[in-house]
Amino acid sequence: MTLTVQKTFDWDTFTERFWDRRPVLYKGVDTVPFAEPEVFRAAVLGSRPPHPLAVPGNLQFLVRRRQQTRPHDYLPEPSDGSFDGYERRMADRLDGQRYALVVHRFHSFSHPLWDRARRFYAGLWERVGQPTHSVGSTMFHGSYEHSPVGVHQDRFATFMFCVRGAKRMRFWAQRPWSDPVHTVLDYQPYLASSFVAEVEPGDLLYWPSRYYHVGESAGDTPATSVNVGVPRREHRPYYEIKDLFRGTRPASSAPLFTPDADADGRLAAELPTALADAVDAFAAELAQDRFDDRATGLALRVRTAGGFWPTEPPAAPRALDDDTPVRRSAPLLPAPGDGPRAWAAGGHTTSGRAGAEAHAVLRRLAAGEPVRVGELPESGRAEVRRLLEELESFRAVTRADPH
C-alpha cells in the first residue's frame, strides 16, 4: 500500500475519501491550530512537576528507552524561551543522547490553543457528528529513535500536526506479528510490509484507528508534533464512568482486597470494606439524583468544549461593577429542563443554578446583546453579577469599553 498525498485540505473531500478509511498526508496546511511559540508555552505549563521528585501524571520523559521517574532538570522551563533554547540545554545536559518528552491532555494547558483546535474541528463535527466522549491531544517532542511504546494500535483516529523538525510515521494495514502481544519495540523484521509518511512543519497527517503504526525520528535533530485523537473503536462504559466520577473519593477505612474463600470454596458474604464504601457512595449519588447531575454536567462540558475535555481551568473571578458592559465571547448552553438550571461554556459548568431573571440575561447574551448589571432589576442583580463573573472566569464573556 502507498500513502496518499494531498496539497489542498478541505473537510468535504477528507470525509468522503479518507475518514475511517485510509491514511492521508496534507502538505503545508494553512489553517493548523498549533503554532510553535504557543506549543512551547503549553509544553512548559503541561510539564510542571507536582513536587521536585515527581514526574507529572500526564507526562512521560525517556532518555533512550529508559523511562525517567524523576524530573531532574529535563523538563522545559520558561527560561528556555523557546524550543531552540530547550533543545540546546538538553543537548548539553544529556550529552547528545536521544530523548522523548510526551505531554498528554495537551490542549488543557492553553485556552487559545484549545479554542483554535475547537474551531478547526467544528468543520469535521458538522459532517460526521461531534463525539460524545472526549477528544484527546498529546505533544511529542525529542530526538527519540521511535515512539516509546513501539508499534501499536490506538482506539483513536489520529491527526498529527508537525510543528517543528521532520518526523516519519510508519504504518501497517494489519498487525504484522502473530505473537499474542499488543505492542512491539523491535520491529525490524516487519519493515517490508510497512509504508511510511515523511512529515514536515505545517503538514497534517491523518490515519484511522485500525492502522498499526510507530513514529520515528527522521534524523538526529529533535522534532515536535501535536496529535489529536478522536475515539472511534473499543468504546467501553469504563471510560465514561471514570469521567462521571472524576474527582470523587468515597471514604474508605480499609485497603481493597479479595476476602479468603470459605472451606467449601465460596467467598464470604460481605464485601471488602473499601468496596462496600464505594458501593454505598454510588448508591448515595443515585438516591440524591447527583448521578443525573454529574452526567448532565459532563455532557454539557464535552458539548461546549467542542468535543475536547478537560479544558484549561477557569481563571480567578474578578469583581464586576454595575456600569461595565459584557458580551458573549463563546457559545452558552443551558442544561435541559424547566426552572433553575446550570449553564455551560468552554467546557465548564456554572456552580449554581440560574433562575428566571438570570436566564433572560443569558438569552440576551446568547443573541449577541451586551448586558450591564446596573440595567437589571435590583432584586436579581446579585445573582446575575455572580453568574457573569463566573462566566468571565470561563472566558465565555468579556468586558467591553463602557464608553
C-alpha positions as CSV (number, residue, x, y, z in Angstrom):
1,M,0.0,0.0,0.0
2,T,1.2,3.6,-0.7
3,L,0.4,6.8,1.1
4,T,-2.0,9.3,-0.5
5,V,-0.5,12.9,-0.5
6,Q,-2.7,15.9,-1.0
7,K,-1.8,19.6,-1.5
8,T,-5.1,21.2,-0.5
9,F,-7.2,20.4,2.5
10,D,-11.0,20.6,2.9
11,W,-13.3,18.7,5.2
12,D,-15.7,17.6,2.4
13,T,-13.1,15.7,0.5
14,F,-11.5,14.4,3.6
15,T,-14.7,12.9,5.0
16,E,-15.7,11.4,1.6
17,R,-12.3,9.8,0.8
18,F,-10.3,9.3,4.0
19,W,-12.3,9.4,7.2
20,D,-12.2,5.9,8.8
21,R,-10.8,4.6,5.5
22,R,-7.1,5.2,5.0
23,P,-4.2,7.5,5.9
24,V,-3.6,10.7,4.1
25,L,-0.8,13.4,4.2
26,Y,-1.7,17.0,3.6
27,K,1.3,19.2,2.7
28,G,1.5,22.8,4.0
29,V,-1.9,23.2,5.6
30,D,-2.7,26.9,6.2
31,T,-5.3,26.5,9.0
32,V,-3.5,24.3,11.5
33,P,-4.4,25.3,15.1
34,F,-1.0,24.7,16.6
35,A,1.7,27.4,16.3
36,E,5.2,26.8,17.6
37,P,5.5,29.6,20.2
38,E,2.2,28.7,21.8
39,V,3.0,25.0,21.7
40,F,6.2,25.7,23.6
41,R,4.3,27.7,26.3
42,A,1.7,24.9,26.7
43,A,4.6,22.4,26.9
44,V,6.1,24.4,29.8
45,L,2.7,24.6,31.6
46,G,1.9,21.0,31.0
47,S,5.3,19.8,32.4
48,R,5.2,21.3,35.9
49,P,6.1,18.6,38.4
50,P,3.8,18.3,41.5
51,H,7.0,18.4,43.6
52,P,10.7,18.2,42.8
53,L,10.9,14.4,43.0
54,A,7.8,13.5,40.9
55,V,7.0,13.5,37.2
56,P,3.5,14.8,36.4
57,G,0.9,12.1,35.8
58,N,0.2,13.4,32.3
59,L,3.8,13.3,31.3
60,Q,6.5,10.9,30.1
61,F,10.2,11.6,29.7
62,L,12.6,9.0,28.3
63,V,16.3,9.0,27.8
64,R,17.0,6.5,25.0
65,R,14.4,3.8,26.0
66,R,14.6,4.4,29.7
67,Q,11.5,5.9,31.4
68,Q,12.6,8.6,33.9
69,T,10.8,8.6,37.2
70,R,12.2,11.9,38.5
71,P,12.0,15.2,36.6
72,H,15.6,16.3,37.4
73,D,16.1,19.3,35.1
74,Y,14.8,17.6,31.9
75,L,11.6,19.5,31.5
76,P,11.1,22.7,29.6
77,E,11.3,25.9,31.6
78,P,10.2,29.5,30.9
79,S,13.9,30.5,31.0
80,D,14.5,28.3,27.9
81,G,12.5,30.9,25.9
82,S,11.7,28.5,23.0
83,F,12.2,25.0,21.7
84,D,15.6,26.3,20.4
85,G,16.7,27.1,24.0
86,Y,15.3,23.8,25.4
87,E,17.0,21.7,22.7
88,R,20.4,23.4,23.4
89,R,20.0,22.8,27.1
90,M,19.0,19.1,26.6
91,A,21.9,18.5,24.1
92,D,24.3,19.7,26.8
93,R,22.5,18.0,29.7
94,L,22.2,14.6,28.0
95,D,25.5,14.7,26.1
96,G,23.7,14.2,22.8
97,Q,21.6,11.2,23.9
98,R,18.2,10.7,22.3
99,Y,15.2,11.7,24.4
100,A,11.5,11.9,24.3
101,L,9.1,14.3,26.0
102,V,5.4,13.3,25.8
103,V,2.7,15.6,27.3
104,H,-0.8,14.2,27.4
105,R,-4.0,16.3,27.7
106,F,-2.0,18.9,25.9
107,H,-4.8,21.3,24.9
108,S,-5.9,21.7,28.5
109,F,-2.8,23.9,29.2
110,S,-3.6,26.7,26.8
111,H,-7.0,28.3,26.3
112,P,-6.1,30.0,22.9
113,L,-4.6,26.7,21.6
114,W,-7.7,24.8,22.7
115,D,-10.0,27.5,21.2
116,R,-8.3,27.3,17.8
117,A,-8.5,23.4,17.9
118,R,-12.2,23.7,18.7
119,R,-12.8,26.0,15.8
120,F,-10.8,23.8,13.5
121,Y,-12.6,20.5,14.3
122,A,-16.0,22.2,14.2
123,G,-15.8,21.6,10.4
124,L,-15.4,17.8,10.9
125,W,-18.2,17.6,13.5
126,E,-20.6,19.3,11.1
127,R,-20.0,16.4,8.7
128,V,-19.6,13.3,11.0
129,G,-21.1,14.4,14.3
130,Q,-19.4,15.6,17.5
131,P,-18.0,12.8,19.6
132,T,-20.0,12.1,22.8
133,H,-16.8,11.1,24.6
134,S,-13.8,13.5,24.8
135,V,-11.2,14.0,22.2
136,G,-7.6,14.0,23.5
137,S,-4.4,15.6,22.5
138,T,-0.7,14.8,23.0
139,M,2.5,16.6,22.3
140,F,5.6,14.6,21.2
141,H,9.0,16.3,21.3
142,G,12.5,15.0,21.0
143,S,15.1,13.1,19.1
144,Y,13.8,9.6,20.1
145,E,14.6,6.7,17.9
146,H,10.9,5.7,17.7
147,S,7.6,6.0,19.7
148,P,8.2,4.9,23.3
149,V,5.6,2.2,23.1
150,G,6.9,0.9,19.7
151,V,4.4,-0.4,17.1
152,H,0.9,-0.3,18.4
153,Q,-2.8,0.3,17.5
154,D,-5.0,3.0,19.1
155,R,-8.7,3.3,19.7
156,F,-8.4,6.8,18.2
157,A,-8.4,8.1,14.7
158,T,-5.4,10.4,14.8
159,F,-4.5,13.8,13.3
160,M,-0.8,14.6,13.6
161,F,0.3,18.2,13.2
162,C,4.0,18.6,12.6
163,V,5.1,21.8,14.4
164,R,8.9,21.6,14.2
165,G,11.5,19.5,12.6
166,A,10.9,16.4,10.4
167,K,9.1,13.2,11.5
168,R,8.5,9.8,10.0
169,M,5.4,7.7,10.6
170,R,5.4,4.0,9.7
171,F,2.1,2.1,9.1
172,W,0.8,-1.4,8.7
173,A,-2.7,-2.1,7.4
174,Q,-2.8,-5.3,9.5
175,R,-1.0,-6.4,12.6
176,P,2.4,-7.5,11.3
177,W,3.2,-10.1,14.0
178,S,1.5,-13.3,15.2
179,D,2.6,-13.3,18.8
180,P,-0.1,-12.6,21.5
181,V,1.3,-9.1,22.3
182,H,-0.2,-5.7,21.8
183,T,3.0,-3.7,21.1
184,V,6.4,-4.4,19.6
185,L,9.5,-2.4,20.3
186,D,11.9,-4.2,18.0
187,Y,10.0,-4.2,14.7
188,Q,12.9,-4.6,12.2
189,P,11.5,-8.0,10.9
190,Y,8.3,-6.3,9.8
191,L,9.6,-3.4,7.8
192,A,8.9,-4.9,4.4
193,S,5.1,-4.9,5.0
194,S,5.0,-1.3,6.1
195,F,4.7,2.1,4.4
196,V,5.9,5.5,5.6
197,A,4.9,9.1,5.7
198,E,7.6,11.8,5.8
199,V,6.1,14.8,7.7
200,E,7.5,18.3,7.8
201,P,6.4,21.5,9.6
202,G,3.0,22.7,8.5
203,D,1.9,19.2,7.4
204,L,-1.1,17.4,8.6
205,L,-1.1,13.6,8.7
206,Y,-4.3,11.5,9.4
207,W,-4.7,7.8,10.0
208,P,-7.7,5.7,11.0
209,S,-7.7,3.8,14.3
210,R,-7.3,0.3,12.8
211,Y,-3.8,1.0,11.4
212,Y,-0.8,-0.2,13.4
213,H,1.9,2.5,13.5
214,V,5.1,3.8,15.0
215,G,6.7,7.3,15.0
216,E,10.3,7.5,14.1
217,S,12.9,10.3,14.1
218,A,13.8,11.4,10.5
219,G,17.3,12.4,11.7
220,D,19.3,13.4,14.8
221,T,17.5,16.8,15.2
222,P,14.6,16.9,17.7
223,A,11.1,17.3,16.2
224,T,7.8,18.4,17.7
225,S,4.3,17.3,16.8
226,V,0.8,17.5,18.4
227,N,-1.5,14.6,17.9
228,V,-5.3,14.9,18.3
229,G,-7.1,11.6,18.9
230,V,-10.8,11.0,18.1
231,P,-12.3,7.9,19.8
232,R,-13.5,5.5,17.1
233,R,-13.4,1.9,18.5
234,E,-13.3,-0.1,21.7
235,H,-15.5,2.5,23.4
236,R,-16.1,0.9,26.8
237,P,-18.5,2.2,29.5
238,Y,-15.5,2.3,31.8
239,Y,-14.2,5.5,30.1
240,E,-17.5,7.4,30.7
241,I,-17.9,6.1,34.3
242,K,-14.3,7.2,35.0
243,D,-15.2,10.7,33.8
244,L,-18.5,10.8,35.7
245,F,-16.8,10.1,39.0
246,R,-13.6,12.0,38.3
247,G,-12.8,14.0,41.5
248,T,-15.0,11.9,43.8
249,R,-13.3,9.9,46.6
250,P,-15.5,7.5,48.6
251,A,-14.5,7.2,52.2
252,S,-12.6,4.0,52.9
253,S,-11.5,2.5,56.2
254,A,-9.6,-0.4,54.8
255,P,-7.5,-1.4,51.7
256,L,-9.3,-3.0,48.9
257,F,-8.7,-6.8,48.9
258,T,-10.4,-10.1,47.9
259,P,-11.6,-12.0,51.0
260,D,-10.5,-15.5,51.5
261,A,-12.9,-18.3,50.5
262,D,-14.7,-20.4,53.0
263,A,-13.9,-24.1,53.4
264,D,-16.4,-25.0,50.7
265,G,-14.8,-22.6,48.2
266,R,-17.4,-19.8,48.4
267,L,-16.4,-16.2,49.1
268,A,-17.5,-14.6,52.3
269,A,-20.9,-12.9,52.2
270,E,-19.7,-9.5,53.0
271,L,-17.8,-7.2,50.5
272,P,-14.4,-5.9,51.4
273,T,-14.8,-2.7,53.4
274,A,-13.4,-0.3,50.8
275,L,-15.6,-1.9,48.0
276,A,-18.6,-1.7,50.3
277,D,-17.9,2.0,50.9
278,A,-17.7,2.7,47.2
279,V,-21.0,0.9,46.6
280,D,-22.6,2.9,49.3
281,A,-21.3,6.1,47.9
282,F,-22.5,5.2,44.4
283,A,-26.0,4.4,45.9
284,A,-26.0,7.8,47.6
285,E,-25.2,9.5,44.3
286,L,-28.2,7.8,42.7
287,A,-30.5,8.4,45.7
288,Q,-29.8,12.2,45.6
289,D,-30.1,12.5,41.8
290,R,-26.5,13.6,41.9
291,F,-25.6,10.9,39.2
292,D,-28.0,12.7,36.8
293,D,-26.4,16.0,37.7
294,R,-22.9,14.7,37.0
295,A,-24.0,13.0,33.8
296,T,-25.6,16.2,32.6
297,G,-22.6,18.3,33.6
298,L,-20.2,16.0,31.8
299,A,-22.4,16.1,28.6
300,L,-22.5,19.9,28.8
301,R,-18.8,20.2,29.3
302,V,-17.9,18.0,26.4
303,R,-20.5,19.7,24.2
304,T,-19.3,23.3,24.9
305,A,-15.7,22.3,24.7
306,G,-16.1,21.2,21.1
307,G,-15.6,17.6,22.0
308,F,-12.4,18.3,24.0
309,W,-12.3,17.6,27.7
310,P,-11.0,18.7,30.1
311,T,-10.0,22.3,29.1
312,E,-7.9,24.8,30.9
313,P,-9.2,25.5,34.5
314,P,-11.2,28.7,35.0
315,A,-9.4,31.9,35.8
316,A,-9.9,33.6,39.1
317,P,-13.2,35.6,39.1
318,R,-13.0,39.4,39.1
319,A,-15.5,41.8,40.6
320,L,-17.9,43.3,38.1
321,D,-19.4,46.8,38.6
322,D,-22.8,48.0,37.5
323,D,-21.7,50.1,34.5
324,T,-19.3,47.9,32.6
325,P,-21.0,46.0,29.7
326,V,-20.2,42.4,29.0
327,R,-20.6,40.5,25.7
328,R,-20.6,36.8,24.9
329,S,-17.3,35.5,23.6
330,A,-18.1,31.8,23.5
331,P,-21.2,29.7,23.0
332,L,-23.5,29.4,26.0
333,L,-25.6,26.2,26.6
334,P,-28.2,25.6,29.3
335,A,-28.9,22.3,30.9
336,P,-32.2,20.7,29.7
337,G,-35.4,21.1,31.8
338,D,-37.6,23.7,33.3
339,G,-36.9,26.0,36.2
340,P,-33.5,27.0,37.7
341,R,-30.6,25.1,36.0
342,A,-26.9,25.3,35.2
343,W,-25.3,26.8,32.1
344,A,-22.1,25.7,30.4
345,A,-19.5,27.4,28.3
346,G,-16.0,26.5,27.2
347,G,-16.0,23.1,28.9
348,H,-17.1,24.3,32.3
349,T,-20.5,24.4,34.1
350,T,-21.8,27.1,36.4
351,S,-21.6,26.3,40.1
352,G,-25.2,27.4,40.8
353,R,-28.5,27.1,39.0
354,A,-29.7,30.2,37.2
355,G,-33.2,31.4,37.9
356,A,-35.7,33.2,35.5
357,E,-34.0,36.6,35.6
358,A,-30.6,35.2,35.0
359,H,-32.0,33.1,32.2
360,A,-33.3,36.2,30.5
361,V,-29.9,37.8,30.7
362,L,-28.1,34.7,29.3
363,R,-30.6,34.6,26.4
364,R,-29.7,38.2,25.6
365,L,-26.0,37.4,25.7
366,A,-26.5,34.3,23.5
367,A,-28.3,36.6,21.0
368,G,-25.2,38.9,20.9
369,E,-26.6,41.7,23.1
370,P,-24.3,43.5,25.6
371,V,-25.5,43.4,29.2
372,R,-24.9,45.8,32.1
373,V,-25.7,44.7,35.7
374,G,-26.9,48.2,36.5
375,E,-29.7,47.9,33.9
376,L,-31.2,44.9,35.7
377,P,-33.9,44.9,38.4
378,E,-32.4,45.4,41.8
379,S,-33.8,42.1,43.0
380,G,-31.8,40.0,40.6
381,R,-28.5,41.9,40.3
382,A,-26.6,39.9,42.9
383,E,-27.4,36.6,41.2
384,V,-26.6,37.8,37.7
385,R,-23.4,39.6,38.8
386,R,-22.1,36.3,40.3
387,L,-23.1,34.4,37.2
388,L,-21.4,36.9,34.8
389,E,-18.2,36.9,37.0
390,E,-18.2,33.1,36.8
391,L,-18.8,33.0,33.0
392,E,-16.0,35.5,32.6
393,S,-13.7,33.2,34.5
394,F,-14.7,30.5,31.9
395,R,-13.6,33.0,29.2
396,A,-17.2,32.9,27.9
397,V,-18.0,36.6,28.3
398,T,-15.7,39.6,28.0
399,R,-15.9,43.2,29.2
400,A,-16.4,46.0,26.7
401,D,-15.4,49.6,26.9
402,P,-18.3,51.3,28.9
403,H,-18.0,54.3,26.7
